[in-house]
Amino acid sequence: KEESELSNMVMTGTLVCNGHGKGVVVGTGYNTQFGEIFKLMESEETPKTPLQENIYSLTKFFTINTLVVIAVIMTIGLVKGLTFQYMMSLSVSLAVAALP
């Protein structure tokens, strides 16, 4: 018989109202009924909701556009004769401020 079919098995979370008894642990972690269920759930990938897909697309759009604007600002600064170190510092500051 399977462990779950035995009449004298106690599962995690079982409450005992009164009495006494002794028990033997036959499995822990993945080697339990809950562990088997967890393994099945873990192997399934949850599909993304339309909201999650829209947020991902919007974030990607803003990230790419922000990086393009920062590259343009850095190029303009270098053409005007500002130091690379200053422009790099400015670019990193803009990236940190613009990207969540």
PyMOL CGO cylinders between C-alpha atoms (Angstrom):
from pymol import cmd
from pymol.cgo import CYLINDER

trace = [
    CYLINDER, 0.00, 0.00, 0.00, 0.98, 3.61, -0.51, 0.3, 1, 1, 1, 1, 1, 1,
    CYLINDER, 0.98, 3.61, -0.51, 1.88, 5.60, 2.60, 0.3, 1, 1, 1, 1, 1, 1,
    CYLINDER, 1.88, 5.60, 2.60, -1.16, 7.82, 2.14, 0.3, 1, 1, 1, 1, 1, 1,
    CYLINDER, -1.16, 7.82, 2.14, -3.45, 4.76, 2.12, 0.3, 1, 1, 1, 1, 1, 1,
    CYLINDER, -3.45, 4.76, 2.12, -2.28, 3.43, 5.50, 0.3, 1, 1, 1, 1, 1, 1,
    CYLINDER, -2.28, 3.43, 5.50, -4.73, 4.04, 8.36, 0.3, 1, 1, 1, 1, 1, 1,
    CYLINDER, -4.73, 4.04, 8.36, -2.03, 4.64, 10.96, 0.3, 1, 1, 1, 1, 1, 1,
    CYLINDER, -2.03, 4.64, 10.96, -0.12, 7.40, 9.11, 0.3, 1, 1, 1, 1, 1, 1,
    CYLINDER, -0.12, 7.40, 9.11, -0.05, 10.98, 10.39, 0.3, 1, 1, 1, 1, 1, 1,
    CYLINDER, -0.05, 10.98, 10.39, 0.74, 13.82, 8.00, 0.3, 1, 1, 1, 1, 1, 1,
    CYLINDER, 0.74, 13.82, 8.00, 2.33, 17.20, 8.66, 0.3, 1, 1, 1, 1, 1, 1,
    CYLINDER, 2.33, 17.20, 8.66, -0.13, 19.59, 10.23, 0.3, 1, 1, 1, 1, 1, 1,
    CYLINDER, -0.13, 19.59, 10.23, -2.30, 16.90, 11.81, 0.3, 1, 1, 1, 1, 1, 1,
    CYLINDER, -2.30, 16.90, 11.81, -3.80, 18.00, 15.15, 0.3, 1, 1, 1, 1, 1, 1,
    CYLINDER, -3.80, 18.00, 15.15, -4.29, 15.58, 18.04, 0.3, 1, 1, 1, 1, 1, 1,
    CYLINDER, -4.29, 15.58, 18.04, -7.04, 16.54, 20.49, 0.3, 1, 1, 1, 1, 1, 1,
    CYLINDER, -7.04, 16.54, 20.49, -6.17, 14.19, 23.35, 0.3, 1, 1, 1, 1, 1, 1,
    CYLINDER, -6.17, 14.19, 23.35, -4.40, 10.98, 24.19, 0.3, 1, 1, 1, 1, 1, 1,
    CYLINDER, -4.40, 10.98, 24.19, -0.84, 9.92, 23.70, 0.3, 1, 1, 1, 1, 1, 1,
    CYLINDER, -0.84, 9.92, 23.70, 1.20, 8.04, 21.18, 0.3, 1, 1, 1, 1, 1, 1,
    CYLINDER, 1.20, 8.04, 21.18, 4.55, 7.40, 19.63, 0.3, 1, 1, 1, 1, 1, 1,
    CYLINDER, 4.55, 7.40, 19.63, 5.58, 8.01, 16.06, 0.3, 1, 1, 1, 1, 1, 1,
    CYLINDER, 5.58, 8.01, 16.06, 8.31, 7.17, 13.62, 0.3, 1, 1, 1, 1, 1, 1,
    CYLINDER, 8.31, 7.17, 13.62, 9.35, 9.64, 10.96, 0.3, 1, 1, 1, 1, 1, 1,
    CYLINDER, 9.35, 9.64, 10.96, 9.32, 7.94, 7.57, 0.3, 1, 1, 1, 1, 1, 1,
    CYLINDER, 9.32, 7.94, 7.57, 10.27, 10.92, 5.41, 0.3, 1, 1, 1, 1, 1, 1,
    CYLINDER, 10.27, 10.92, 5.41, 11.26, 14.57, 5.50, 0.3, 1, 1, 1, 1, 1, 1,
    CYLINDER, 11.26, 14.57, 5.50, 11.46, 17.35, 2.93, 0.3, 1, 1, 1, 1, 1, 1,
    CYLINDER, 11.46, 17.35, 2.93, 11.06, 16.10, -0.64, 0.3, 1, 1, 1, 1, 1, 1,
    CYLINDER, 11.06, 16.10, -0.64, 10.54, 12.54, 0.62, 0.3, 1, 1, 1, 1, 1, 1,
    CYLINDER, 10.54, 12.54, 0.62, 7.03, 13.26, 1.93, 0.3, 1, 1, 1, 1, 1, 1,
    CYLINDER, 7.03, 13.26, 1.93, 3.60, 13.54, 0.32, 0.3, 1, 1, 1, 1, 1, 1,
    CYLINDER, 3.60, 13.54, 0.32, 3.87, 17.34, 0.52, 0.3, 1, 1, 1, 1, 1, 1,
    CYLINDER, 3.87, 17.34, 0.52, 7.35, 17.11, -0.98, 0.3, 1, 1, 1, 1, 1, 1,
    CYLINDER, 7.35, 17.11, -0.98, 6.01, 15.17, -3.96, 0.3, 1, 1, 1, 1, 1, 1,
    CYLINDER, 6.01, 15.17, -3.96, 3.32, 17.80, -4.53, 0.3, 1, 1, 1, 1, 1, 1,
    CYLINDER, 3.32, 17.80, -4.53, 5.89, 20.59, -4.18, 0.3, 1, 1, 1, 1, 1, 1,
    CYLINDER, 5.89, 20.59, -4.18, 8.15, 18.92, -6.77, 0.3, 1, 1, 1, 1, 1, 1,
    CYLINDER, 8.15, 18.92, -6.77, 5.24, 18.75, -9.21, 0.3, 1, 1, 1, 1, 1, 1,
    CYLINDER, 5.24, 18.75, -9.21, 4.37, 22.40, -8.62, 0.3, 1, 1, 1, 1, 1, 1,
    CYLINDER, 4.37, 22.40, -8.62, 8.01, 23.46, -8.88, 0.3, 1, 1, 1, 1, 1, 1,
    CYLINDER, 8.01, 23.46, -8.88, 8.39, 21.89, -12.33, 0.3, 1, 1, 1, 1, 1, 1,
    CYLINDER, 8.39, 21.89, -12.33, 5.39, 23.82, -13.69, 0.3, 1, 1, 1, 1, 1, 1,
    CYLINDER, 5.39, 23.82, -13.69, 6.22, 27.29, -14.94, 0.3, 1, 1, 1, 1, 1, 1,
    CYLINDER, 6.22, 27.29, -14.94, 3.50, 29.78, -14.17, 0.3, 1, 1, 1, 1, 1, 1,
    CYLINDER, 3.50, 29.78, -14.17, 2.42, 31.73, -17.23, 0.3, 1, 1, 1, 1, 1, 1,
    CYLINDER, 2.42, 31.73, -17.23, 2.86, 35.50, -17.16, 0.3, 1, 1, 1, 1, 1, 1,
    CYLINDER, 2.86, 35.50, -17.16, -0.26, 37.58, -16.82, 0.3, 1, 1, 1, 1, 1, 1,
    CYLINDER, -0.26, 37.58, -16.82, -1.03, 40.25, -19.43, 0.3, 1, 1, 1, 1, 1, 1,
    CYLINDER, -1.03, 40.25, -19.43, -0.15, 42.91, -16.84, 0.3, 1, 1, 1, 1, 1, 1,
    CYLINDER, -0.15, 42.91, -16.84, 3.27, 41.34, -16.23, 0.3, 1, 1, 1, 1, 1, 1,
    CYLINDER, 3.27, 41.34, -16.23, 3.91, 41.19, -19.98, 0.3, 1, 1, 1, 1, 1, 1,
    CYLINDER, 3.91, 41.19, -19.98, 2.92, 44.85, -20.41, 0.3, 1, 1, 1, 1, 1, 1,
    CYLINDER, 2.92, 44.85, -20.41, 5.10, 45.94, -17.50, 0.3, 1, 1, 1, 1, 1, 1,
    CYLINDER, 5.10, 45.94, -17.50, 8.04, 43.98, -18.95, 0.3, 1, 1, 1, 1, 1, 1,
    CYLINDER, 8.04, 43.98, -18.95, 7.57, 45.59, -22.38, 0.3, 1, 1, 1, 1, 1, 1,
    CYLINDER, 7.57, 45.59, -22.38, 7.25, 49.08, -20.89, 0.3, 1, 1, 1, 1, 1, 1,
    CYLINDER, 7.25, 49.08, -20.89, 10.34, 48.59, -18.72, 0.3, 1, 1, 1, 1, 1, 1,
    CYLINDER, 10.34, 48.59, -18.72, 12.34, 47.35, -21.71, 0.3, 1, 1, 1, 1, 1, 1,
    CYLINDER, 12.34, 47.35, -21.71, 11.19, 50.36, -23.77, 0.3, 1, 1, 1, 1, 1, 1,
    CYLINDER, 11.19, 50.36, -23.77, 12.15, 52.87, -21.07, 0.3, 1, 1, 1, 1, 1, 1,
    CYLINDER, 12.15, 52.87, -21.07, 15.49, 51.17, -20.41, 0.3, 1, 1, 1, 1, 1, 1,
    CYLINDER, 15.49, 51.17, -20.41, 16.54, 51.20, -24.05, 0.3, 1, 1, 1, 1, 1, 1,
    CYLINDER, 16.54, 51.20, -24.05, 15.43, 54.81, -24.55, 0.3, 1, 1, 1, 1, 1, 1,
    CYLINDER, 15.43, 54.81, -24.55, 17.16, 55.94, -21.36, 0.3, 1, 1, 1, 1, 1, 1,
    CYLINDER, 17.16, 55.94, -21.36, 20.43, 54.31, -22.38, 0.3, 1, 1, 1, 1, 1, 1,
    CYLINDER, 20.43, 54.31, -22.38, 20.22, 55.94, -25.84, 0.3, 1, 1, 1, 1, 1, 1,
    CYLINDER, 20.22, 55.94, -25.84, 19.63, 59.39, -24.31, 0.3, 1, 1, 1, 1, 1, 1,
    CYLINDER, 19.63, 59.39, -24.31, 22.52, 58.89, -21.88, 0.3, 1, 1, 1, 1, 1, 1,
    CYLINDER, 22.52, 58.89, -21.88, 24.81, 57.82, -24.75, 0.3, 1, 1, 1, 1, 1, 1,
    CYLINDER, 24.81, 57.82, -24.75, 23.82, 60.95, -26.72, 0.3, 1, 1, 1, 1, 1, 1,
    CYLINDER, 23.82, 60.95, -26.72, 24.46, 63.19, -23.69, 0.3, 1, 1, 1, 1, 1, 1,
    CYLINDER, 24.46, 63.19, -23.69, 27.83, 61.54, -23.10, 0.3, 1, 1, 1, 1, 1, 1,
    CYLINDER, 27.83, 61.54, -23.10, 28.81, 61.96, -26.75, 0.3, 1, 1, 1, 1, 1, 1,
    CYLINDER, 28.81, 61.96, -26.75, 27.81, 65.64, -26.76, 0.3, 1, 1, 1, 1, 1, 1,
    CYLINDER, 27.81, 65.64, -26.76, 29.82, 66.24, -23.58, 0.3, 1, 1, 1, 1, 1, 1,
    CYLINDER, 29.82, 66.24, -23.58, 32.91, 64.55, -25.01, 0.3, 1, 1, 1, 1, 1, 1,
    CYLINDER, 32.91, 64.55, -25.01, 32.61, 66.53, -28.26, 0.3, 1, 1, 1, 1, 1, 1,
    CYLINDER, 32.61, 66.53, -28.26, 32.38, 69.77, -26.24, 0.3, 1, 1, 1, 1, 1, 1,
    CYLINDER, 32.38, 69.77, -26.24, 35.66, 68.86, -24.55, 0.3, 1, 1, 1, 1, 1, 1,
    CYLINDER, 35.66, 68.86, -24.55, 34.50, 67.64, -21.14, 0.3, 1, 1, 1, 1, 1, 1,
    CYLINDER, 34.50, 67.64, -21.14, 36.62, 64.88, -19.59, 0.3, 1, 1, 1, 1, 1, 1,
    CYLINDER, 36.62, 64.88, -19.59, 35.67, 61.23, -19.99, 0.3, 1, 1, 1, 1, 1, 1,
    CYLINDER, 35.67, 61.23, -19.99, 35.72, 60.75, -16.21, 0.3, 1, 1, 1, 1, 1, 1,
    CYLINDER, 35.72, 60.75, -16.21, 33.25, 63.62, -15.70, 0.3, 1, 1, 1, 1, 1, 1,
    CYLINDER, 33.25, 63.62, -15.70, 30.93, 62.39, -18.45, 0.3, 1, 1, 1, 1, 1, 1,
    CYLINDER, 30.93, 62.39, -18.45, 31.08, 58.82, -17.17, 0.3, 1, 1, 1, 1, 1, 1,
    CYLINDER, 31.08, 58.82, -17.17, 30.17, 60.03, -13.69, 0.3, 1, 1, 1, 1, 1, 1,
    CYLINDER, 30.17, 60.03, -13.69, 27.31, 62.08, -15.12, 0.3, 1, 1, 1, 1, 1, 1,
    CYLINDER, 27.31, 62.08, -15.12, 26.11, 59.13, -17.21, 0.3, 1, 1, 1, 1, 1, 1,
    CYLINDER, 26.11, 59.13, -17.21, 26.07, 56.75, -14.26, 0.3, 1, 1, 1, 1, 1, 1,
    CYLINDER, 26.07, 56.75, -14.26, 24.22, 59.34, -12.18, 0.3, 1, 1, 1, 1, 1, 1,
    CYLINDER, 24.22, 59.34, -12.18, 21.61, 59.77, -14.90, 0.3, 1, 1, 1, 1, 1, 1,
    CYLINDER, 21.61, 59.77, -14.90, 21.21, 56.01, -15.30, 0.3, 1, 1, 1, 1, 1, 1,
    CYLINDER, 21.21, 56.01, -15.30, 20.72, 55.48, -11.57, 0.3, 1, 1, 1, 1, 1, 1,
    CYLINDER, 20.72, 55.48, -11.57, 18.20, 58.32, -11.40, 0.3, 1, 1, 1, 1, 1, 1,
    CYLINDER, 18.20, 58.32, -11.40, 16.26, 57.28, -14.50, 0.3, 1, 1, 1, 1, 1, 1,
    CYLINDER, 16.26, 57.28, -14.50, 16.09, 53.49, -14.17, 0.3, 1, 1, 1, 1, 1, 1,
    CYLINDER, 16.09, 53.49, -14.17, 14.06, 52.06, -11.30, 0.3, 1, 1, 1, 1, 1, 1,
]
cmd.load_cgo(trace, "trace")
